[in-house]
Amino acid sequence: MLVAGISVETVGIENKGGTALEIDQSFIFEALYGQRFGLSVEVPIALKLALGRSISPRIAAAAGDPGFSLSYTFRVDDWRLGVELSYSHPLGIWNSYEADEMNIMSGSGYRKIGVSCSSVRYMDPLIAGVAISADSYFDRKERCGSGCRPLVLTASLYATEALNNIVALTGGLSQRLAWPLRSDESPAETGLSYSLSGRMSIVFTEGRRTTSLGISKLLSAASSPIVFAVGFMFRLSTKEG
């Protein structure tokens, strides 16, 4: 089965020149074989619209860090278990000097390798699941040497309730624990950092099309802005390998 889609996240931010609107777009391509093996490619593009007259340029766009993943899933009674390997390549703008000049930041500068495990329980009309992931960020070229973040652990809980054959509600919570940044084998930060985020969305599925509208927020930071998200997926082929 072949699937193509796009997701768009929008958030208002304050910077040196005033208010701006950040729009993060991701083009997603997925291939599924035998309902077990999966391959996905994500190509992000960042767009920034300056609302303040003193900001220049008023519109800026840049490519982000593309991501690739391989997955394997299987069924055990009412459970669906899966494991995924992922890699993200640093092509986006991350250097503060270049970001200030272009008025946009679109990448992390790190090569990222990750592994995740998921478990989903089907309880019609409810689907509930948990996912645990471990990521390592490395090989970012700093002004003096290179930097890395050895480990980031994420645990997520999520659930989806089907209201009818077309509409479903979904929500989830994610906890993130990050090890300190290191620069040339010396810690650039002290102590672990923790964050908690939540998301909710409504999903419409009809035929080969799936559309979602949602919001998300960093719950561990009260002043963090709400992020609005829109997604659209289209099954190009329903034939299984």
C-alpha positions in Angstrom: 0.0 0.0 0.0 1.3 3.5 -0.9 0.3 6.6 1.1 1.2 10.2 0.5 0.3 13.1 2.7 1.1 16.5 4.1 1.0 17.9 7.6 1.1 21.6 8.5 1.7 23.1 12.0 1.2 26.8 12.7 2.3 28.7 15.8 2.7 32.4 16.6 6.0 33.5 18.1 7.6 36.7 19.4 11.1 37.6 18.2 13.3 40.7 18.1 11.4 42.5 15.4 7.9 41.7 16.7 5.3 38.9 16.1 5.8 36.2 13.4 3.9 33.2 12.2 5.8 29.9 11.9 4.4 27.3 9.5 6.1 23.9 9.5 5.1 21.7 6.6 6.0 18.0 6.1 5.5 16.0 3.0 5.1 12.3 3.9 5.5 9.2 1.8 4.8 5.7 3.1 5.0 2.2 1.6 3.5 -0.8 3.4 4.1 -4.4 2.5 2.2 -7.3 3.7 0.7 -5.3 6.7 4.1 -5.9 8.4 6.9 -4.0 6.8 6.9 -0.2 6.3 9.2 2.4 4.8 8.5 6.1 5.2 10.2 9.4 4.1 9.4 12.8 5.5 10.5 16.0 3.8 10.0 19.1 6.0 9.9 22.7 4.8 9.7 25.7 7.2 8.0 29.0 6.4 8.0 32.1 8.5 5.8 35.1 8.0 6.8 38.3 9.8 3.9 40.3 11.0 6.0 43.2 12.3 7.1 45.9 9.8 10.6 46.0 11.2 11.4 42.4 10.4 13.3 41.7 7.2 12.8 39.6 5.2 9.0 39.5 5.7 8.7 36.0 4.3 11.4 33.3 4.7 11.4 29.7 3.7 14.0 26.9 4.1 14.2 23.1 3.9 14.3 21.2 7.1 16.0 17.9 8.2 14.6 15.0 6.1 13.8 11.8 8.0 13.7 8.1 7.0 12.3 5.2 8.9 11.9 1.4 8.6 9.2 -0.4 10.6 7.9 -3.9 11.4 4.6 -4.6 13.0 2.6 -7.8 13.8 -0.6 -8.8 15.5 -1.0 -10.8 18.7 -4.7 -11.3 19.4 -6.2 -7.8 19.9 -2.7 -6.2 20.1 -0.5 -4.8 17.4 3.1 -4.6 18.3 5.8 -2.7 16.3 9.4 -1.6 16.2 10.9 1.2 14.1 14.3 2.4 13.2 14.7 6.1 12.1 17.3 8.5 10.8 17.2 12.2 10.3 19.8 14.1 8.3 20.8 17.7 9.0 20.0 19.8 6.0 18.1 22.6 7.6 19.4 26.0 8.9 20.5 25.7 12.6 23.5 28.0 13.0 22.4 31.2 14.9 24.3 33.5 12.6 22.8 32.1 9.4 19.4 31.9 11.1 19.6 35.6 12.0 20.6 36.5 8.5 17.9 34.4 6.8 15.3 35.2 9.6 14.4 31.5 9.9 15.6 28.3 11.7 14.6 25.1 10.0 16.9 22.3 11.4 18.8 21.0 14.4 22.2 20.5 12.9 22.4 17.0 14.3 22.4 13.6 12.7 19.7 11.7 14.6 19.4 7.9 15.0 16.4 6.5 16.9 14.6 3.3 17.8 11.0 3.0 19.0 8.7 0.3 20.2 4.9 0.5 20.2 2.0 -1.5 21.5 -1.6 -0.8 20.4 -4.8 -2.5 21.8 -7.9 -2.7 19.7 -11.1 -2.4 21.7 -13.8 -1.4 19.2 -14.6 1.5 19.0 -11.6 2.5 21.1 -7.9 2.1 20.2 -5.3 2.7 22.9 -1.5 2.5 22.7 1.8 3.2 24.3 5.2 4.0 22.6 8.7 4.3 23.9 11.6 5.7 21.9 15.3 6.4 22.3 17.1 8.9 20.1 20.8 10.0 19.9 21.8 13.3 18.4 25.4 13.6 17.2 28.1 15.1 15.0 27.0 18.8 15.0 29.9 21.0 14.0 30.2 23.8 16.6 32.5 26.9 16.5 34.9 25.0 18.7 34.7 21.3 17.9 31.6 19.2 17.7 28.5 18.7 19.9 26.1 15.9 20.6 23.2 14.9 22.8 23.8 11.3 23.8 20.3 10.2 24.6 16.7 11.4 24.6 14.0 9.1 25.9 10.3 9.6 25.1 7.3 7.8 26.4 3.8 8.4 24.9 0.3 7.4 25.7 -2.5 7.9 23.1 -6.0 6.8 22.4 -8.5 7.1 19.5 -12.3 6.8 19.8 -14.4 6.2 16.6 -17.6 8.3 16.8 -18.9 6.7 13.6 -17.6 5.3 10.3 -16.1 8.7 9.3 -15.2 10.8 12.4 -12.8 9.9 15.3 -11.3 11.7 18.2 -7.7 11.2 19.2 -5.5 12.5 22.0 -2.2 11.7 23.7 0.5 12.7 26.2 4.2 12.5 25.7 7.0 12.7 28.3 10.5 13.5 27.2 13.8 13.1 29.2 16.9 14.5 27.6 20.5 14.0 28.6 22.8 17.1 28.7 24.4 18.4 25.6 28.1 17.6 25.3 30.7 19.5 23.4 34.1 17.7 22.7 33.5 15.3 25.5 32.7 18.0 28.0 29.1 18.7 29.2 27.7 21.9 27.7 24.7 21.6 30.0 24.2 20.4 33.6 21.5 17.9 34.6 18.7 16.2 32.7 15.8 18.1 31.1 12.2 17.0 31.3 9.1 18.1 29.3 5.5 17.0 29.0 3.3 17.7 26.0 -0.2 17.0 25.0 -2.2 16.9 21.8 -5.8 16.5 20.7 -7.3 16.2 17.2 -10.4 15.2 15.2 -9.9 12.9 12.3 -12.2 12.4 9.2 -11.7 9.3 7.1 -13.7 8.7 3.9 -12.6 6.3 1.2 -8.9 6.8 0.5 -8.7 10.2 2.2 -7.9 11.1 5.8 -8.0 14.6 7.1 -7.1 15.7 10.7 -7.4 19.0 12.6 -5.7 19.3 16.0 -3.9 21.3 18.6 -0.9 20.6 20.8 0.9 22.3 23.7 4.0 22.0 25.8 2.3 21.4 29.2 5.4 21.6 31.3 5.9 25.3 30.2 2.8 27.3 31.0 3.8 30.2 28.7 4.4 28.0 25.7 2.1 28.8 22.7 -0.6 26.5 21.3 0.3 24.8 18.0 -2.4 24.3 15.4 -2.1 21.4 13.0 -3.8 20.2 9.8 -3.0 16.9 8.1 -4.1 15.2 4.9 -3.3 11.7 3.8 -4.2 9.9 0.6 -3.9 6.2 -0.2 -2.4 6.1 -3.7 -2.7 2.3 -3.8 -4.6 -0.2 -1.5 -2.9 -3.2 -3.0 -0.9 -5.2 -0.4 2.3 -6.8 -1.3 
